[in-house]
Amino acid sequence: MLRVLLFAGTNFAIMAVLFVVLKLLGLDQGSSGSVLVMALLFGMGGSMISLFLSKWMAKRAMGVQIIEQPSTPFEQWYLETVARQAQAAGIRMPEVGIFDSPDPNAFATGWNRNDALVAVSTGLLQNMSRDEVEAVIGHEVSHVANGDMVTLALLQGVLNTFVIVLARVIGSVVDGMLRGQNSQDSGPGIGNFVVTMIAQVLLSFLATMIVMWFSRYREFRADAGGAQLAGRQNMANALRALQRQHEPQDLPAGEMAAFGISGKIGSLFSSHPPLEQRIAALEQGRD
């Protein structure tokens, strides 16, 4: 599930910094209209910054080795496969790379469909046949062609805005209740700051659940796209190969997270649906 968690983690860190700046500058103490505008700017801004940093972060977090000039027959095949699938999907040729990990995994990321990165793990290459690897590549190319990263960023930006506004509403209401109606203080108290911070963290977790639900939904579309680019049977076989690996664990959330090919199952914070559901959807011809 490589790209999604990295994006969410980067976004959360950016929002935390913006929240502190907002408080230090006192920009959230104006009228409700000004707070709403500021929340929209900060909320969408944090998401857009995460989007633009996504490829740079992925390369460094995962230690991706970019293939520019193929040095082996496999690298030549890899580049040609991505180029062929990108052309079929109607996108510009992405950067192509390999990262060192024993788990079979892959991801695609980038701020738009014509400036993307597709990378596969060494574990994927060691545990899957070439036809299965081709299907995994098709899955990732489909994520790019479907514009999933941009859509995710827009969704995250809207959720960020709601989190900022609702956290401040909750902080203001609770602060007023704690101080009572007879308080002589006109400005917000320490309770406002503390409650707002707590509310923002809790609401951010709820927002993450929505983002992960969106990611699970888009996995079915990416599987369907991989089936079109590499063959439905190859895509199903690639998913079964993951099952044979005993549901490999995701990479640590602090390292990387994205629209990868594997993910933890059975959780509201999972970026991928169960493999058996994905295989069934392919067999039934559902997107």
C-alpha positions in Angstrom: 0.0 0.0 0.0 3.0 2.1 -0.5 1.9 5.5 -1.7 -1.2 6.3 0.3 0.3 6.2 3.8 3.3 8.2 2.7 1.0 10.8 1.2 -1.2 10.8 4.4 1.8 10.9 6.7 3.4 13.8 4.7 0.1 15.6 4.7 -0.4 15.1 8.5 3.1 16.5 9.2 2.5 19.5 7.0 -0.9 20.2 8.6 0.6 20.0 12.0 3.2 22.7 11.0 0.5 24.8 9.5 -1.6 24.5 12.6 1.2 25.8 14.8 1.8 28.7 12.3 -1.9 29.5 12.3 -1.9 29.7 16.1 1.3 31.6 16.5 0.2 34.3 14.0 -3.3 34.4 15.5 -4.8 33.9 12.0 -7.6 31.7 13.3 -9.0 34.4 15.7 -10.8 36.5 13.0 -14.4 36.3 11.8 -15.9 33.0 10.8 -15.5 33.9 7.2 -11.8 34.6 7.4 -11.2 31.4 9.4 -13.0 29.5 6.7 -10.9 31.0 3.9 -7.7 30.4 5.9 -8.8 26.8 6.6 -9.4 26.3 2.9 -6.0 27.8 1.9 -4.2 25.8 4.6 -6.2 22.6 4.0 -5.8 22.5 0.3 -2.3 23.9 0.6 -1.1 21.0 2.8 -2.6 18.5 0.4 -1.1 20.1 -2.7 2.4 20.3 -1.1 2.1 16.6 -0.3 1.2 15.9 -3.9 4.0 17.8 -5.4 6.5 16.2 -3.0 5.2 12.7 -3.5 7.7 11.5 -6.2 10.7 13.1 -4.5 9.6 11.5 -1.1 9.1 8.1 -2.7 12.5 8.0 -4.3 14.3 8.9 -1.0 12.2 7.0 1.4 12.4 3.7 -0.6 15.9 4.2 -2.1 14.5 3.7 -5.6 17.2 3.1 -8.2 16.0 4.8 -11.4 16.7 2.9 -14.6 17.8 5.3 -17.3 20.0 3.1 -19.5 19.1 -0.6 -19.2 22.1 -2.8 -18.2 20.4 -6.2 -18.2 17.9 -8.0 -20.4 15.4 -7.7 -17.6 15.8 -3.9 -17.3 15.4 -3.7 -21.1 12.1 -5.7 -20.9 11.0 -3.6 -17.9 11.4 -0.3 -19.7 9.8 -1.6 -22.8 6.8 -3.0 -20.9 6.2 0.3 -19.1 6.6 2.3 -22.3 4.1 0.0 -24.1 1.6 0.1 -21.3 1.9 3.9 -20.9 1.3 4.4 -24.6 -1.8 2.1 -24.4 -3.0 4.0 -21.4 -2.5 7.4 -23.0 0.1 8.8 -20.6 3.6 10.0 -21.0 6.4 7.5 -20.2 6.9 7.5 -16.4 10.3 7.2 -14.6 11.0 3.5 -14.0 12.8 2.2 -10.9 13.6 -0.8 -8.6 13.8 -0.7 -4.8 15.3 -3.2 -2.5 12.7 -5.0 -0.3 12.1 -8.7 0.3 8.3 -8.3 0.1 6.7 -8.4 -3.3 5.4 -4.9 -3.8 5.2 -2.0 -6.2 4.0 1.6 -6.4 3.3 4.4 -8.7 3.3 8.1 -7.7 3.7 11.6 -9.1 1.9 14.9 -9.1 0.2 14.3 -12.5 -0.3 11.5 -15.0 2.5 12.8 -17.3 5.1 13.1 -14.6 5.0 9.9 -12.7 7.2 7.2 -11.2 6.6 3.4 -11.4 8.8 1.2 -9.2 8.8 -2.5 -8.3 10.6 -4.3 -5.4 13.3 -6.9 -5.7 11.0 -9.3 -3.8 8.4 -8.9 -6.4 10.8 -9.8 -9.2 12.0 -12.8 -7.2 8.6 -14.2 -6.4 6.5 -13.6 -9.5 6.7 -14.8 -13.1 7.3 -12.3 -15.9 3.6 -12.3 -16.9 2.6 -11.6 -13.3 5.1 -8.8 -13.0 3.7 -7.3 -16.2 0.2 -7.4 -14.7 1.5 -5.6 -11.6 3.1 -2.9 -13.7 -0.2 -2.6 -15.6 -2.0 -2.1 -12.2 0.4 0.7 -11.3 0.3 2.4 -14.8 -3.5 2.3 -14.4 -3.3 4.2 -11.1 -1.4 6.9 -13.0 -3.7 6.9 -16.0 -6.8 7.1 -13.7 -5.4 10.2 -12.0 -5.7 8.5 -8.6 -3.0 10.6 -6.9 -4.6 13.9 -8.0 -8.0 12.8 -6.9 -6.7 11.6 -3.6 -5.0 15.0 -3.1 -8.2 16.9 -3.8 -10.2 14.6 -1.4 -7.5 15.1 1.2 -7.6 18.8 0.8 -11.4 19.0 1.3 -11.1 16.8 4.4 -8.3 19.0 5.7 -10.5 22.0 5.4 -13.3 20.4 7.3 -10.9 19.1 10.0 -9.5 22.6 10.5 -12.9 24.3 10.7 -14.6 21.7 12.9 -11.7 21.4 15.3 -11.9 25.2 15.9 -15.6 25.1 16.3 -15.3 22.3 18.9 -12.4 24.1 20.6 -14.4 27.3 20.9 -17.6 25.6 22.2 -15.8 23.5 24.8 -13.7 26.5 25.9 -16.8 28.6 26.4 -18.4 25.8 28.4 -15.3 25.5 30.6 -15.0 29.2 31.3 -18.8 29.7 31.9 -21.0 32.5 30.9 -19.8 34.9 33.6 -16.2 34.9 32.5 -14.7 38.3 31.9 -12.2 37.1 29.4 -13.2 38.0 25.8 -10.5 36.1 24.0 -10.0 32.3 23.7 -8.5 30.6 26.7 -5.9 27.8 27.0 -8.8 25.3 26.9 -9.5 26.4 23.3 -6.0 25.7 22.2 -5.8 22.3 23.9 -9.2 21.1 22.8 -8.6 22.3 19.3 -5.4 20.4 19.0 -7.0 17.2 20.4 -10.0 17.6 18.1 -7.8 18.1 15.1 -5.9 14.9 15.8 -9.0 12.9 16.3 -10.7 14.3 13.2 -7.6 13.7 11.2 -7.9 10.0 12.1 -11.5 10.0 10.8 -10.3 11.8 7.6 -7.7 9.1 7.1 -10.4 6.4 7.3 -12.2 8.2 4.4 -9.0 8.4 2.4 -8.3 4.7 2.9 -11.9 3.8 1.9 -11.3 5.8 -1.3 -8.0 3.9 -1.9 -9.7 0.6 -1.4 -12.4 1.6 -3.9 -9.8 2.7 -6.5 -7.8 -0.6 -6.2 -10.6 -2.4 -8.0 -10.3 0.1 -10.9 -6.6 -0.3 -11.0 -6.9 -4.1 -11.1 -9.4 -3.8 -14.0 -6.9 -1.5 -15.8 -4.1 -4.0 -15.2 -6.2 -6.7 -16.7 -6.8 -4.6 -19.8 -3.1 -3.9 -20.2 -1.6 -7.3 -19.3 -4.5 -9.8 -19.5 -7.2 -10.6 -16.9 -5.7 -14.0 -16.1 -2.3 -12.5 -15.6 -3.7 -9.9 -13.2 -5.6 -12.6 -11.2 -2.5 -14.8 -11.1 -0.5 -11.9 -9.8 -3.0 -11.4 -6.9 -2.9 -15.2 -6.2 0.9 -15.0 -6.1 0.5 -12.4 -3.3 -1.8 -14.9 -1.5 0.9 -17.5 -1.8 3.2 -15.2 0.1 0.9 -15.4 3.1 -0.4 -11.8 2.8 3.0 -10.0 3.0 3.1 -7.2 5.5 3.0 -3.6 4.4 6.1 -1.5 4.7 6.4 0.6 7.9 4.1 3.6 7.7 7.0 5.9 8.5 8.9 4.6 5.4 6.5 4.6 2.5 2.9 4.2 1.5 1.1 4.4 -1.8 -1.2 2.7 -4.3 1.1 -0.3 -4.1 0.1 -3.9 -5.0 -0.2 -5.2 -1.4 -1.7 -4.0 1.9 -2.9 -4.9 5.3 -6.4 -6.5 5.3 -9.5 -6.0 7.4 -8.9 -2.6 8.8 -10.5 0.8 8.4 -7.0 2.1 7.9 -6.2 -0.4 5.2 -5.5 1.0 1.8 -6.3 -2.2 0.0 -9.4 -4.5 0.0 -8.9 -8.3 0.7 -7.2 -10.1 -2.1 -10.0 -12.6 -2.4 -12.4 -9.8 -3.1 -10.1 -8.3 -5.8 -9.7 -11.7 -7.4 -13.5 -12.3 -7.3 -14.1 -8.9 -8.9 -11.7 -9.7 -11.7 -13.3 -13.1 -12.4 -16.7 -11.5 -12.4 -15.5 -8.7 -14.7 -16.3 -5.9 -12.2 -14.4 -2.7 -12.0 
